[in-house]
Amino acid sequence: MSTCRFVESLTNLEELVVCESYLEEPTNNVEAIEGPCQELKVILPIPRRIQHLKTLDLSHFHGLSSVFTPTIAENLVALTKLRISNCRILTAVISDEEFEEKCVVAFSQLKYMELEGLIELRCFSSSGYTLVFPLLEDVIVNECPNMEFFSKGLIEAPKLERVKVDLKERYGPTKCQFFWKEDLNITIQNLYQEMATVAGAKFVRLFDFPRLIGKWHKEHNPIDSSWQLETLVVDKCPSFINAMPSKLMLVLEKMTSLQVLNCESLEEIFDLQGLEAVESTRVLPCLQSLNFINLPKLRQLWNKDLQGVMRFNSLSSLTFYKCSNLRHAFTTSMACCLANLQRMEIKECGQMEGVIAEEEEQGSAMEKTTFQELTWLKLECLPNLTSFLLGKNHTLECPKLEELTITHCPKMRSLAWQSLMEIDDGNPSVFTPQVSLSNKWIFGISFVAYSR
């Protein structure tokens, strides 16, 4: 017996829950079109006459592109609760099939609707029919990042006054937030932009807000200073040249963690253009962790020299991983901004020649670069790295360094710059007079990878 006929045989069915189901071959009651990889995109095979159904809960129905047609929707006369979650190709709840008999679809008893984890959902109804919800009071929308509007047609929902969104923090309990702007359509249209700028949001991952990505550098300048953001993840933003606009940096006073990954065009992290030297002293005062992962065009951390006045005094952890175009992490003056850095890890950055590079107009006087709090340093799979500090007129001090790991760095000769004469004399050493380190050590040097 088909799913449709089986459900239709349950004449008094009031609750239907479908979880992790796969659709059978389409019948006369099921519409189907061919999708990528021969995957059938179908409409849920609900019988046209199922008048006692009160609760419909669909979850992990991965072959579903629409839930029902307008004809089926109007026959759900007793439906009071509708929940749809984690259906990966669902684009609309009601399909846009032609419906000529009348232009109104009414959910007369529906009081509760929840849409969650529908990453391809564009709208509830893609047709132009009027939707009527006389009793609807609760609408919950979570993790539907591509939802553009609720319905192309008119919406009548006299009792609906808000849309609920669960703001999932990275740590701690989930908090709910309520949104409303004029009507349901306008609320949905503005939902994800508002979510990303809401004062209560502490964790934001830009990949979850595709429409916000295009506005990140423009429409949010200037920005409301009430942001509470603590963790920002910039993920898969292909249009970004930089991750952090300068005016945005000024209002993120509580941000402790920034992670930037998988941005194929990104060349720099911080855009300091337009930032005055006085302003730079109060930029990101609580920032503790920076992680840069898989950024193939990254060239530099920031694009303007503020003459050493900028400080990341709270920064304790810094990671570069798979930044293949990066020749050095920072200059000697930029290193002075990292006075309290405790952990540094650099892995698989194929073009990196030195972690710290000398300034272009560096004089001949000997200068000192100090990482006063650095206790842990790991350099791994850096095929072009010759030294940690490239400046020939600089000494390096790490008085608290306890653990050093250098592995698969075949060209590395020293932590600080050495002359060609020293190297040709057969005396290259990772420990030179220009390097001052702690007396207590946990060595982790891979001599096979390090040897000439």
N, C-alpha and C positions, 0 to 999 in steps of 0.2 A: 504494500500500500504506500502511495506517495505521502510526503510530509503534508501537503495541502489537504489531501483527502482524509488523512488521519486526524488532523486538527479539526476539519469540518465535521467529522463524526462525533466529536466531543461537544454535543449540542449545548451543554450547560457550563462549558469551560469559562472560568472567571480570571485565571491567572496563567500566563504563558511566559516561561523563562527559557531562553535559548542561549547556551554558552558553548563556545569552542565547537561550533557546528560547521559542517561543510555541505553545500547545496548539491542536490541530485541534478541529473540532467533536466533542463527546463521542459515544462509541459505547457499546455495551453494557458495555464494560469500564471505562468512565469515568463517575464520578458528577459531576453538575454542578448548581449552583444559580445563580440570578441574583444578581448583586451590584450595587453602585452603578455608575451610568453604563453599565449593560448589560455590565459586565465579568463574564465567566464565572469563577467560583471553582470549581476542579476538583481532582480527585485525580489524581496522576500515572498515566498509562496504562501501568503495568507489567503484563505478562502474569502470570497466576496461576502458571504453571510456568516458572520461570527459575532452575533449581537450581544452575547453575554460577557464578552471579554472586558475585564476591568483593569488588569495590570499586564503590561507588555514590557519585558526586560530582555534586551538583546546584548550579548557580550562576546567579543572575539569572533565575530562573524566576518571572516576576512574576505569572503567572496562577494560581499554585498556592496552595491553601488547606490541603491536606493532602498528604502524600507517598504514603501507601498505607493500605489497609484492614488490619484484623487478619488477614484471610484471606490477603492477599498477603504480609504480613509473615512469617507462619509458613512460607511457601514459600521464603523467602530463606535456605535452610539452609546455604549456603556463605559468606554475607556476613561478611567480616572487618573491612571498613573502610567507614564511612558518614560522608560530609561534605556538609553542606547550608549554603549561604551566600547572603546577599543576595537572598532571595525575599520581596518586600515585603509580601505579604498572607498569608503562611503563618502559621497560628495553632496548628497541631498537626502533628506528624510522622505519627502514627497517628490516623486519624479515629475517631469514636465510633459507627460503624455497629453495628447489633445483631449479636451474634456468639454464637449459642446452643449451638453444638456442644461447646465447652469454654471454660473461663475462664482459660486460660494461653496467652500468646504468648511463644515462646522464640526468642531470637537465639543459637543454639547456638555459632556460631563468631565472633561479633562481638567484636573486641578493641579497636577504636579508633572513637570517635565525636567529630565536631566540628560544632558549631552556631555560626554566625557571621553577624552583620549581619542578624538576623531580627527586625525591629523590632516585629512584631505577634505573635510567638510567645508563647503562653501556657503551653504544656507540650509534652512529648514525646508523651504519650498522654492523650487526653481521656476515655478509657473507663475502666471499673472493673476491667479484666482484670489478672491478675498478669503482670508482665513478668519474664522470666528471662534473665539475661546471665551464663552460667557462666564465660566467659573475659574479660569486659570489664575492662580495666585503665586505659585512657586515655579521659577525657572532657574535652573543651575547650569552654568556653562563652564567647563573646565578643560584646559588643554586642547582647545580647538583653534590653533593658531592661524589657520587660513580662512576662518569664517568671516565673510565680507558683509553679509546682511542677513536678516531673518527670512524675509519673503519678498519676491518681486511685486506681489500684489498688496492690497490693503490688508491691515490687521485690526481686528476688533477684539480687544482684551480689556474690558472695563475694570476688572479687579486687579490687574497686574500693575504693580508700582515699583518693582525693582528686579534686577537680575543678580543672582548670587554667584560669586567666584571664590573658590578656595585657593588662597595664596600659600603655596607649599614652600616653607622655609627649608634651607639646606639642613639646618639642625633645629630641633625643637618641634613643637606641635604645629599642625596646620591651622592657619587663621583664615577666617572668612571675610570677604569684603563685598559690599553691595554697591551696585551701579545703576544709575538711571539718568537718561537724558532725553526728554521730550516723549519718545515712544520706543517701542521694542526695536524697530529697525535702526534708528539712530544710536540707540544704546549699544547694539551689537557692532555697528560700524566703528564706534569709538572705543570699544571695550579694551582691546589689547594695547592701544596707545595709552589709555588711562592707567591700565594695570602696571605698565612699566614705569610710570612716573608717580604713582600713588605714594603718598607720604609714608604709608605703613609697609611698603615692600622692602624687605631686607635682602632678598636674593633675586637676581634677574639674570636670565640666560637669553641673550639677544636672538639666538636661533629660534626661540619660541615666539618671537614677535617679528615676522617677516616684513610687515608693513611699516614697522617702526624703524627698521634698518635704514630705509631710504631717507628718513627724517632725522636721524641721529645727530648729524653734524649741522643741521640748519634750523629746523623748527624748534629745537630745544635750547636755542641761544637767544636771549638769556633764559635761565631755568629757575623755577621756583626753588628757593633755598631750603625748603622743608624736607628734602630727600632724607630718607633713613637708610639708604642702601648700604649694606655691609659687604656683600659679595657680588661681583659682576663677572659673568662669563660671556666673552665675545666669541661666538662659535659659528663657523660657516657663514661669514659675511663677505661674499666675493667682491662686492663693490668698494669695500673699505680700503683707503690708502693709509689711514691712521685709525687707531682704536679710540682714542680719548681726546675730544675737543677741549681746548683750553678753558672755556667758560664752564664746561661741565665739571672739569677737575676742581674748580673753585667751590662747588656746592656739595661735593661728595666728602664731607668732613668726617663721616663715620665709616667710610669704606676701609675694610681691612684686607681684602683679597681681590686680586685681579688676575683672571686667566684668559689668555687670548690664544685661540687655536684654530687651525684649519681655515685660515683666511688667505686665499691664494694670491691676492693682489696687495696685501698689506706691506708697506715699506717702513713704517715707523709706528711706535706705540703712542707716544704723547705728542700732540700738536701744541707747541708752546707759542706759535705765532699770535701776536696780539696780547700776550701776557707780559705785564710789566714786572720788573725786578722785585718791586715791593710786594706784588701779589703772589709771586712765586714762593715766598717764605711761608705761606699758609696753604699750599697745595697738598692735598691728600695727607693730612697730618697723622692719620691712624693706619696708613697702609703698612701691612706686615708681610704680605706674601705676593710675589710676582711669578707667574708661570707662563712661558711662551713656548708653544708646541706646534710643530708642523706649519711654519710660516716661511714658505720657500723664497719670498722676495724681501724679507726683513733686512734692512740695512743699518738701522740705528734705533736707539730707544727714544730720543727726542730730536727735534729739528731746529733748535735754537739754543745758542750758548748764552746762558744767563749769568755768566761770569762767576760761577761758583756759589751764587746766593740761593739756589734751589736746594732743598734738603729733603731726603726721605729718612727722617730720623727714626721712624718706627720700623722700617723695613728690616726683617730678620732673615727672610728666605727668598732666594732668587734661582730660577731654573730656566735654562734654554735647552730645547730638545728639537732636533730636526729643523733648525733654522739655517738652511743650506747656503744662503747668500750672505750671511753675516761674517764679515772679516774680523771684527773685534766687537766685544760686548759694549765697551765704553772707553772714553778717553780718561787721561789722568785727572782732569778737573771734574769729570762726572763721577769718578770713583770717590772723590771727596764727599759726594752727596750721600754716601752709603756708610756712614760712620758706625752704625750698629748692626751691620749685616753679620749674621752668624753662620748661615749655610749657603753654599753656592754649588750648583751642579750644572755642568755643560756637557751635553752628549750629542753626538751625530750631527755636528755642524761642519759640513764638509769643507767650506772655504775659510774657516776661522784660522788666522795666523797668530793671533795673540788675543788674550782676554782683555788686556788694557793696552791701548795705543797712545803714543806720545802726541801732544798737541802739535799742530802744523807749525806754529810760530814759537816753538819751545826754545828757550835760551840755552846757554852752555852751562849754567850753574846747576849743581847737583840738587835734586829735589827728592822729597820722600813721599811715597804713597803708603798709607797705613790703613789696614783693616783691623781696627782695634779689638773688635769682638768676634772676628771670624774663628770658628772652632772646627768647621767641617768643609772640605773642598774636594770635589770629584770632577775629574776631567776624563772623558771616555769617548773613544772613537772619533778623534779629531785628527784626520790624516795630514792636515797642513799646519797644525799648531807647532810653532818653533819655541815659543816661550810664553809664560803667563803675562809678563810685563815687557812690552816691546821698547819702551823708552830707554835709550842708552844713558841718559843723564838722570835716571831715577833709581832710587833704592826701594825695596819692598819690605814692609814690616807686617808680620802677623803674629803678635805676641801671645795670642791665646789659641793658636791653631793646634788641634790635637789629632786630627785624622786627615790624611791626605791620600787620595787615590788617583793614580794616573795610569790609564790602561789604553792600549791601542792608539797611541799617539807617536807614530814612528819617527817624526821629524823633530820632536821636542828635545831640546838640548839643555834647557835651564828654566827655572822659574822667572829669572830676570835676564835681560839682554846680555849676550856675550859677543865679543868681537870675533871676526873671522880668524884672527891670529890665534886667539885662545882655543878655538875649535880645531884649527889646523894643527896646533901643537899637540892635539890628542888629549886636551884637558877639559872637554865639555862636561859640565856637572849641573845637575838640577839644583844643587846647593852652592851658591857662589857668595862672595863677600857682600854682594849687593842685596842679599836676602837674609832677613833676620826673622827667625821663627821661635816658637815655643820650645822649651826643653823637654816636654813630655809629648810623645808621639805614638801614633798607631800607623805604621807604614803600610801603604797599599799599592806600591809601584809595581807595575808589570814590566819586569826587566826585558822580557822577550820583545814586547811591543816597543819598548823604549830604546833598545840597543840600536847602534848604528848599522 
